[in-house]
Amino acid sequence: MKHHNQLRSGSLLTYVQMTLNIIVSVAYTPFMLRILGKSEYGLYSTVASTIAILSVLSLGFGGSYVRYYILYRKEKADDKIARLNGLFLIVFSVIGLIALACGLYLTFHLEMVFKTGLTDAEYHTARILMLLLTANLAVSFPMSVFSNIISAQEQFVFLKATEILRTVVSPLVTLPVLLVVQPKGASITLAAELQGLLQFRTPSHIVGILLIYCFGKLHIRVSFRNFDGAVLKDIAVFSGFIAINMVVDQVNNNLDKLIITRYCGTAATAVYAVGQQLHFISFSTAVSSVFTPRIHQLVQDNKDDKARLRTVLTELFVRVGRIQFLILLLVCTGIIFFGKPFIYFWAGPGYDDAYIIVLLLIIPGMVPLTQNLGIEMQRAQNLHKYRSIIYGAMAIGNLAISIWLCQYLGA
């Protein structure tokens, strides 16, 4: 009963957080656009996307934690869980250092990414932004392990409550900086420092809360001894194809801004960023993310009865998919009928193309976004390799077409 309460409450809180995100975005973004202007806002969006691309360095390891935790929990192997926690902390700490090194290299070699897409002044501001956001990303990697632990133990109420806290606090901290600090380059730099602390999966101001909850409430154990090399190898193979999916997601969601900035400048990137903000992918993932531990548990419980496993997964897939479709359809039709006047009122004049951009993003996405629970079902059964290869090929084609069309059609 407690498990089902966590699922229901976690799903509800997820939509509360998403609603708050929408309210914050609707109220906060116009201030950003008017205070910073197109170029500065486009620059900030581009740099944030550049740093986000470095998240692929996690190589899908985070997605494999739940799988092995469920397996060891079923065996009641507490020592193995402790070693699993230690292994993931070491792996993600190393990844954090690699991310720091890559971010520092990019910071001082931005010309190879943006070429003539930025002015000298924008390059100066971009380097400072890169340094600040790189440091925050490097710290977020090892700290994300504790989010994975809380999620694996299905403590969704606490996890979603911390995300709601982040959503509310973020604009309250950064907006006064944008209003008070001058010139604009300095304000966006300081705001990025604060925003960087708030925007990643385990933001710095919540790290202490996560640690207290994991060790004080969940009483987790961490062991750095007697690692099983075979387990690490198995995790690496399992995670490899998840990593391909992560690369695909970054190509589809963040690389566009870099391409637009390189060939069209930061003003065009600002228009694209406005359209992308109305993309509703989070509405689809809100429900499915809560069911990840449940799916892995179902697979473990029914792995010896393939017919039964297929039945229970299909029932869950259809039930959740219907909910996702109804929510997405409501949002999609709202944007189709009211998106154009809303964007003019919300972002101001000069962002007309953002309406076309958001339509090109949301309408084709309706079908796959209602089916994303199946992605985790594939992973739980270790059947995700084929999809990863196909989507990897699609991402390469997407990248090539984007570079070509961007030079003719802009954002």
DAWOCOR-V529255 format. One record per residue. N is the residue number from 1. SS is DSSP state (a for helix, b for strand, c for the rest). NEAR is the number of other C-alpha atoms within 10 Angstrom. Layout:
N;SS;NEAR, N;SS;NEAR
This chain:
1;c;6, 2;a;7, 3;a;13, 4;a;11, 5;a;12, 6;a;17, 7;a;20, 8;a;16, 9;a;18, 10;a;25, 11;a;21, 12;a;16, 13;a;21, 14;a;26, 15;a;17, 16;a;15, 17;a;22, 18;a;18, 19;a;14, 20;a;15, 21;a;16, 22;a;15, 23;a;12, 24;a;16, 25;a;17, 26;a;17, 27;a;13, 28;a;17, 29;a;18, 30;a;18, 31;a;17, 32;a;20, 33;a;19, 34;a;12, 35;a;17, 36;a;21, 37;a;15, 38;a;19, 39;a;20, 40;a;22, 41;a;23, 42;a;26, 43;a;27, 44;a;23, 45;a;21, 46;a;27, 47;a;23, 48;a;21, 49;a;18, 50;a;22, 51;a;21, 52;a;18, 53;a;18, 54;a;20, 55;a;20, 56;a;19, 57;a;18, 58;a;22, 59;c;20, 60;c;22, 61;a;21, 62;a;20, 63;a;20, 64;a;18, 65;a;20, 66;a;23, 67;a;24, 68;a;19, 69;a;25, 70;a;20, 71;a;18, 72;a;16, 73;a;14, 74;a;12, 75;a;10, 76;c;11, 77;c;12, 78;a;14, 79;a;13, 80;a;21, 81;a;21, 82;a;17, 83;a;19, 84;a;24, 85;a;22, 86;a;18, 87;a;21, 88;a;22, 89;a;21, 90;a;15, 91;a;16, 92;a;24, 93;a;19, 94;a;16, 95;a;21, 96;a;26, 97;a;17, 98;a;16, 99;a;24, 100;a;21, 101;a;15, 102;a;15, 103;a;23, 104;a;16, 105;a;12, 106;a;19, 107;a;20, 108;c;13, 109;c;13, 110;c;15, 111;a;14, 112;a;10, 113;a;14, 114;a;19, 115;c;13, 116;c;14, 117;c;19, 118;c;21, 119;c;12, 120;a;10, 121;a;9, 122;a;16, 123;a;18, 124;a;13, 125;a;19, 126;a;23, 127;a;18, 128;a;20, 129;a;25, 130;a;25, 131;a;19, 132;a;19, 133;a;25, 134;a;27, 135;a;20, 136;a;25, 137;a;27, 138;a;23, 139;a;23, 140;a;23, 141;a;26, 142;a;22, 143;a;23, 144;a;20, 145;a;24, 146;a;22, 147;a;19, 148;a;20, 149;a;20, 150;a;20, 151;a;22, 152;a;21, 153;c;15, 154;c;21, 155;c;19, 156;a;24, 157;a;20, 158;a;18, 159;a;18, 160;a;22, 161;a;16, 162;a;17, 163;a;21, 164;a;19, 165;a;13, 166;a;21, 167;a;20, 168;a;15, 169;a;13, 170;a;18, 171;a;20, 172;a;12, 173;a;14, 174;a;21, 175;a;18, 176;a;12, 177;a;19, 178;a;22, 179;a;14, 180;a;10, 181;c;15, 182;c;11, 183;c;10, 184;a;17, 185;a;20, 186;a;15, 187;a;21, 188;a;28, 189;a;22, 190;a;19, 191;a;22, 192;a;23, 193;a;20, 194;a;20, 195;a;22, 196;a;21, 197;a;23, 198;a;24, 199;a;20, 200;c;18, 201;c;15, 202;c;25, 203;c;23, 204;a;19, 205;a;11, 206;a;17, 207;a;17, 208;a;12, 209;a;11, 210;a;24, 211;a;16, 212;a;12, 213;a;16, 214;a;17, 215;a;13, 216;a;10, 217;a;10, 218;c;14, 219;c;10, 220;c;17, 221;c;15, 222;c;18, 223;c;16, 224;c;14, 225;c;10, 226;c;9, 227;c;14, 228;c;12, 229;a;9, 230;a;9, 231;a;13, 232;a;15, 233;a;11, 234;a;12, 235;a;18, 236;a;17, 237;a;12, 238;a;21, 239;a;24, 240;a;17, 241;a;23, 242;a;26, 243;a;21, 244;a;23, 245;a;24, 246;a;21, 247;a;24, 248;a;23, 249;a;17, 250;a;20, 251;a;19, 252;a;17, 253;a;15, 254;c;22, 255;a;20, 256;a;23, 257;a;27, 258;a;22, 259;a;24, 260;a;26, 261;a;28, 262;a;23, 263;a;20, 264;a;21, 265;c;23, 266;a;27, 267;a;21, 268;a;21, 269;a;28, 270;a;28, 271;a;23, 272;a;25, 273;a;23, 274;a;25, 275;a;25, 276;a;21, 277;a;15, 278;c;23, 279;c;21, 280;c;19, 281;a;17, 282;a;14, 283;a;20, 284;a;23, 285;a;17, 286;a;19, 287;a;23, 288;a;22, 289;a;18, 290;a;23, 291;c;21, 292;a;22, 293;a;19, 294;a;17, 295;a;25, 296;a;23, 297;a;20, 298;a;16, 299;a;23, 300;a;17, 301;a;14, 302;c;14, 303;c;14, 304;c;10, 305;c;10, 306;a;10, 307;a;10, 308;a;15, 309;a;16, 310;a;13, 311;a;11, 312;a;14, 313;a;17, 314;a;14, 315;a;11, 316;a;14, 317;a;19, 318;a;15, 319;a;11, 320;a;19, 321;a;21, 322;a;13, 323;a;13, 324;a;23, 325;a;18, 326;a;12, 327;a;15, 328;a;24, 329;a;14, 330;a;10, 331;a;16, 332;a;21, 333;a;12, 334;a;11, 335;a;20, 336;a;15, 337;a;10, 338;a;12, 339;a;21, 340;a;18, 341;a;13, 342;a;14, 343;a;23, 344;a;15, 345;a;11, 346;a;19, 347;a;21, 348;c;14, 349;c;9, 350;c;12, 351;c;20, 352;c;16, 353;a;17, 354;a;26, 355;a;24, 356;a;15, 357;a;19, 358;a;24, 359;a;19, 360;a;14, 361;a;18, 362;a;21, 363;c;15, 364;c;10, 365;a;15, 366;a;18, 367;a;12, 368;a;11, 369;a;20, 370;c;26, 371;c;19, 372;c;19, 373;a;25, 374;a;20, 375;a;16, 376;a;20, 377;a;21, 378;a;16, 379;a;21, 380;a;23, 381;c;14, 382;c;13, 383;c;15, 384;c;20, 385;a;17, 386;a;11, 387;a;16, 388;a;21, 389;a;14, 390;a;12, 391;a;16, 392;a;20, 393;a;13, 394;a;15, 395;a;20, 396;a;14, 397;a;11, 398;a;16, 399;a;16, 400;a;11, 401;a;11, 402;a;19, 403;a;16, 404;a;13, 405;a;11, 406;a;17, 407;a;14, 408;a;10, 409;a;9, 410;c;19, 411;c;27
